[in-house]
Amino acid sequence: SRIFVEPFSSDDWEVMQIHAGQLEDQVLNQVKAVAHAMTLPLFISTSSMVRIKVKSLHVGAKTVTHGLLAPQSEVVVAPLERKLAGVARLHDTQVLLRVLALEHWLAAR
């Protein structure tokens, strides 16, 4: 399955870019069920959190309104840049988080 999300704010996007690896490790431990238009909090640590909005979900070629995250699910995060007047910025590309079960991650270490 594949879920397309976007950060709730540009601050969330910036934190996600810095902590993408930690989010990959934690997303399946924190989220199981997802639905279109849902806002999800993802905790990076006990004192740091980002929020993401579910834009669409796909199982194979089919678009669905709700589903479950499982090992090997893909979470595709669209960039959300800060709006700065008169400042040229490079365009960021999306971030892909691969969801692995904790057991699989531990076995790979």
Stockholm file with secondary structure:
# STOCKHOLM 1.0

chainA/1-109         SRIFVEPFSSDDWEVMQIHAGQLEDQVLNQVKAVAHAMTLPLFISTSSMVRIKVKSLHVGAKTVTHGLLAPQSEVVVAPLERKLAGVARLHDTQVLLRVLALEHWLAAR
#=GR chainA/1-109 SS CEEEEEESSHHHHHHHHHTHHHHHHHHHHHCCEEETTCEEEEEEETTEEEEEEEEEEEETTEEESEEECCTTCEEEECCCCCCCTTCCCCCCCCEEEECCCHHHHHHHC
#=GC SS_cons         CEEEEEESSHHHHHHHHHTHHHHHHHHHHHCCEEETTCEEEEEEETTEEEEEEEEEEEETTEEESEEECCTTCEEEECCCCCCCTTCCCCCCCCEEEECCCHHHHHHHC
//
